[in-house]
Each structure stands twice: as structure tokens, then as C-alpha cells.
């Protein structure tokens, strides 16, 4: 199986950087600092247009938990149509029940309406009450892969669990580690036979714009303040690719 490095991007610059660095796939979202939400249709369309590598799109109507109202689920289903029309290659989503189990019925609906796009069940699984049974449930729904940190907040805390789940379920779906991927744990996971990885490659970049107060005292001042964004770093992506071989 070929090695795949997926880069989580919430800006067009990150999409460009992922392509330049030689990444294999993009997970596109907005507001990555909140865990990510569904990007706008315009953002998806432009990201797909400029990217030479596949773009999978996060389907999450809001930050917070993964238990959704009927209205929120309706929005998700509608967004799938927009994402498909924009030319994306896959959907990344997940739904839980109030008791913390996988919402099998709604997940099946999302998988079905997403076809022929591939479907990744995201780290909502790490918030579930029984990850092992969650894997069994998700296999029945037909998802392509599961993005997981092994039930921990970060990969380092769930490292052994990720490897165990890969060995148990890896022949039936793809187990893709994500959430705190770094040079050390990536090498350990690669040596354990895992071949898909999720990485933000985040690096802070200070804004070069300088805003000054108007003579009348009105307006916003950034003159002496640091202001910037986190972008996916070309250098960090290249380094990770070297580690993964």
C-alpha cells in the first residue's frame, strides 16, 4: 500500500503549500483552531481548482460535540451536494448518538449520499464511549477510513491503541492517525505498518500588514501588535515526507 500524507488546510495558502511540498491529499476545512467546520462552497470550489492533489472536505456544521439536531443534520446533507458539485474527492464527517455511540443510521445516510466520493469518519470517534465497537459499527456503514488519535486527545497518548486497532481492523478499512502527529510518533506508526497519516504541519506566520489610526482618532491600530495566521508549512511537510519514506 502506498504511503499517503494528508494535510489539513483551512486557508488557500495552506492548500498551495501542501501542493508545493509534495503532499498526497488535502483535508479542507475552516476554523481549524476550533477543530474545523465545513468550509464555504466558494472556498471548496477554489481549493479544488488550484489543487493538483485530491481534496477531501470536512462536513461539520459547528464546533463542539458531534450530536446533531435534525436541522443541523439537514444542513450537513445539503452541504454534501455543494461539496460534490465543487468537484471534491471525498467527505470527512462523523455523527454520534447522545450516549456517545456511533450514530449508525445517520452515518449510513451520509456515506450513501456522498457516493461516489470516499468517506472518512473523523475524530468524533475519539469522543465515543466505545471505540472498539465503534470500529465494528463503522465497517458496517461502508466508510473508507477512520481518522483517529486512538481515543486520546493526542496521538502520543493513544499510540499503542492506534497500532492495535490498525492490526485488528486494518484489512477492512484504513486507520489514519491524526491529532498531534510529529516526527517521532510518525516513524513509530510507519514502522508498525500504517500507511496513511493526517498532519496540519502548522506554523505561525506574522502578518506584514500595518494598520494605522486615522488622524481623527477613528479606525483600528495594529501598528505595534503582532498579528498573523497559522499556515501549513512547506518545510514541515517535506520533513514529514522524508520520515515516511
C-alpha positions as CSV (number, residue, x, y, z in Angstrom):
1,X,0.0,0.0,0.0
2,X,1.3,3.4,-1.0
3,X,2.1,5.9,1.8
4,X,-0.3,8.8,1.9
5,X,0.3,12.1,3.7
6,X,-2.9,14.2,4.1
7,X,-2.6,17.8,5.1
8,X,-5.3,19.6,7.0
9,X,-5.8,23.0,5.4
10,X,-8.0,26.0,6.3
11,X,-6.5,28.6,4.0
12,X,-5.8,28.7,0.3
13,X,-2.1,29.4,1.1
14,X,-2.0,26.1,3.0
15,X,-3.6,24.4,0.0
16,X,-0.8,25.9,-2.2
17,X,1.9,24.9,0.3
18,X,0.6,21.3,0.5
19,X,0.8,21.0,-3.2
20,X,4.2,22.6,-3.4
21,X,5.7,20.4,-0.7
22,X,4.5,17.2,-2.4
23,X,1.7,16.1,-0.1
24,X,-0.7,13.4,-1.3
25,X,-4.1,14.7,-0.2
26,X,-5.8,17.6,1.5
27,X,-8.5,17.7,4.1
28,X,-10.1,21.1,3.6
29,X,-11.9,22.9,6.5
30,X,-12.4,26.3,8.0
31,X,-11.6,27.4,11.6
32,X,-9.0,24.7,12.2
33,X,-8.4,26.3,15.7
34,X,-11.8,25.1,16.8
35,X,-11.3,21.6,15.4
36,X,-12.6,22.6,12.0
37,X,-16.0,23.2,10.5
38,X,-17.4,23.0,6.9
39,X,-15.7,25.4,4.6
40,X,-17.8,27.6,2.3
41,X,-18.8,26.4,-1.1
42,X,-16.6,29.2,-2.7
43,X,-13.6,28.1,-0.7
44,X,-14.1,24.4,-1.7
45,X,-14.5,25.3,-5.4
46,X,-11.3,27.4,-5.4
47,X,-9.3,24.9,-3.4
48,X,-10.3,22.1,-5.9
49,X,-9.5,24.4,-8.8
50,X,-5.9,25.2,-7.7
51,X,-5.0,21.8,-6.2
52,X,-3.3,19.1,-8.2
53,X,-3.9,16.6,-5.4
54,X,-7.2,15.2,-4.1
55,X,-9.3,17.4,-1.8
56,X,-11.5,15.8,0.9
57,X,-13.8,18.2,2.6
58,X,-14.8,18.4,6.3
59,X,-18.6,18.2,6.9
60,X,-19.2,19.6,10.3
61,X,-21.9,22.3,10.8
62,X,-20.5,23.8,14.0
63,X,-17.8,23.3,16.6
64,X,-18.4,21.3,19.8
65,X,-19.8,17.9,20.1
66,X,-20.9,15.5,17.3
67,X,-24.5,15.0,18.3
68,X,-26.6,17.0,15.8
69,X,-30.2,18.2,15.8
70,X,-32.5,17.3,12.8
71,X,-31.9,20.8,11.5
72,X,-28.2,20.5,11.7
73,X,-28.2,17.1,10.0
74,X,-30.3,18.6,7.3
75,X,-27.6,21.3,6.7
76,X,-25.0,18.6,6.5
77,X,-26.9,16.6,3.9
78,X,-27.4,19.8,1.8
79,X,-23.7,20.7,2.1
80,X,-22.8,17.3,0.6
81,X,-24.5,18.3,-2.6
82,X,-22.5,21.6,-2.7
83,X,-19.2,19.8,-2.0
84,X,-19.9,17.2,-4.8
85,X,-20.8,20.0,-7.3
86,X,-17.5,21.8,-6.4
87,X,-15.6,18.7,-7.6
88,X,-14.2,17.4,-4.2
89,X,-12.8,13.9,-4.0
90,X,-14.1,12.9,-0.6
91,X,-16.2,13.8,2.5
92,X,-14.9,13.8,6.1
93,X,-17.6,13.7,8.8
94,X,-19.0,11.9,11.8
95,X,-22.1,11.7,13.9
96,X,-22.6,10.4,17.4
97,X,-25.7,9.5,19.5
98,X,-26.3,11.2,22.8
99,X,-25.0,8.2,24.7
100,X,-21.6,8.5,22.9
101,X,-22.1,5.6,20.5
102,X,-21.8,5.9,16.7
103,X,-25.0,7.1,15.1
104,X,-25.1,4.3,12.6
105,X,-28.3,5.3,10.8
106,X,-27.2,8.9,10.1
107,X,-23.6,7.8,9.2
108,X,-25.1,5.4,6.6
109,X,-27.1,8.2,5.1
110,X,-24.1,10.4,4.8
111,X,-22.0,7.6,3.3
112,X,-24.8,6.8,0.8
113,X,-25.4,10.4,-0.4
114,X,-21.7,11.1,-0.6
115,X,-21.2,8.3,-3.2
116,X,-19.2,8.0,-5.4
117,X,-16.9,10.1,-3.2
118,X,-14.9,8.3,-0.5
119,X,-15.9,8.9,3.1
120,X,-13.7,9.4,6.1
121,X,-15.1,9.1,9.6
122,X,-13.3,11.8,11.6
123,X,-12.0,12.1,15.1
124,X,-15.6,12.2,16.5
125,X,-14.8,8.5,17.1
126,X,-12.2,9.6,19.7
127,X,-15.1,11.1,21.7
128,X,-17.2,8.0,21.6
129,X,-17.7,5.8,24.6
130,X,-16.5,2.5,23.0
131,X,-14.0,2.9,20.2
132,X,-13.7,-0.8,19.6
133,X,-17.4,-1.3,18.9
134,X,-17.3,2.0,17.0
135,X,-14.9,0.4,14.5
136,X,-17.2,-2.6,14.1
137,X,-20.2,-0.2,13.5
138,X,-18.3,1.9,11.0
139,X,-17.2,-1.0,9.0
140,X,-20.9,-1.9,8.5
141,X,-21.7,1.7,7.3
142,X,-19.1,1.4,4.5
143,X,-16.8,4.2,5.4
144,X,-13.4,4.3,3.6
145,X,-11.2,5.1,6.6
146,X,-11.2,6.3,10.2
147,X,-9.2,9.3,11.4
148,X,-8.2,8.8,15.0
149,X,-5.8,9.6,17.8
150,X,-6.6,6.3,19.4
151,X,-9.2,7.7,21.8
152,X,-6.7,10.1,23.4
153,X,-6.5,13.9,23.0
154,X,-3.3,13.5,21.0
155,X,-1.6,10.6,19.2
156,X,1.1,10.2,21.8
157,X,-1.5,9.2,24.4
158,X,-3.2,6.8,22.0
159,X,-0.1,5.4,20.1
160,X,-0.4,1.8,21.3
161,X,-4.1,1.8,20.8
162,X,-3.8,3.1,17.2
163,X,-1.4,0.3,16.4
164,X,-3.6,-2.3,18.0
165,X,-6.7,-1.0,16.1
166,X,-4.8,-1.0,12.8
167,X,-3.7,-4.6,13.3
168,X,-7.2,-5.7,14.2
169,X,-9.3,-3.7,11.7
170,X,-6.7,-2.5,9.0
171,X,-7.7,-5.2,6.5
172,X,-11.3,-4.0,6.5
173,X,-10.8,-0.2,6.5
174,X,-8.0,2.3,6.6
175,X,-6.8,3.5,10.0
176,X,-5.3,7.0,9.6
177,X,-3.6,8.6,12.7
178,X,-4.2,12.3,13.2
179,X,-4.1,14.8,16.0
180,X,-0.6,15.6,17.3
181,X,1.4,13.8,14.5
182,X,5.1,14.5,14.9
183,X,8.4,13.2,13.6
184,X,8.8,10.6,16.4
185,X,5.3,9.1,16.5
186,X,5.0,9.1,12.7
187,X,8.1,6.9,12.5
188,X,6.8,4.5,15.1
189,X,3.4,4.3,13.3
190,X,5.0,3.8,9.9
191,X,7.2,1.0,11.2
192,X,4.0,-0.6,12.6
193,X,2.7,-0.8,9.1
194,X,0.4,2.2,9.0
195,X,0.5,4.0,5.6
196,X,-1.9,7.0,5.8
197,X,-1.2,10.0,8.0
198,X,-3.1,13.2,8.8
199,X,-0.9,16.3,9.5
200,X,-1.6,20.0,9.8
201,X,2.1,21.0,9.6
202,X,1.1,24.2,11.3
203,X,3.5,27.1,11.5
204,X,2.7,30.7,12.7
205,X,3.3,33.4,10.1
206,X,3.1,37.1,11.1
207,X,1.1,39.4,9.0
208,X,3.2,42.0,7.2
209,X,0.3,44.5,7.0
210,X,0.4,47.5,9.3
211,X,-2.7,49.4,10.2
212,X,-2.6,53.0,11.5
213,X,-5.1,55.1,13.4
214,X,-6.7,57.8,11.3
215,X,-5.9,61.5,12.2
216,X,-9.4,61.9,13.6
217,X,-8.8,59.1,16.1
218,X,-11.1,56.6,14.4
219,X,-10.0,53.2,13.0
220,X,-8.2,50.2,14.2
221,X,-4.5,50.0,15.1
222,X,-2.2,47.1,14.5
223,X,0.9,49.2,14.3
224,X,2.6,47.7,17.4
225,X,0.6,44.5,17.7
226,X,1.6,41.1,16.4
227,X,-1.0,39.6,14.1
228,X,-0.9,36.6,11.9
229,X,-2.2,33.1,11.0
230,X,-1.2,29.5,11.1
231,X,-0.4,28.0,7.7
232,X,0.7,24.5,6.7
233,X,4.4,24.8,6.4
234,X,6.2,23.6,3.2
235,X,9.3,22.8,5.2
236,X,7.4,20.7,7.8
237,X,5.5,18.8,5.2
238,X,8.7,18.0,3.3
239,X,10.4,16.8,6.5
240,X,7.5,14.5,7.4
241,X,7.6,13.1,3.9
242,X,11.3,12.3,4.3
243,X,10.5,10.5,7.6
244,X,7.7,8.4,6.0
245,X,9.9,7.4,3.1
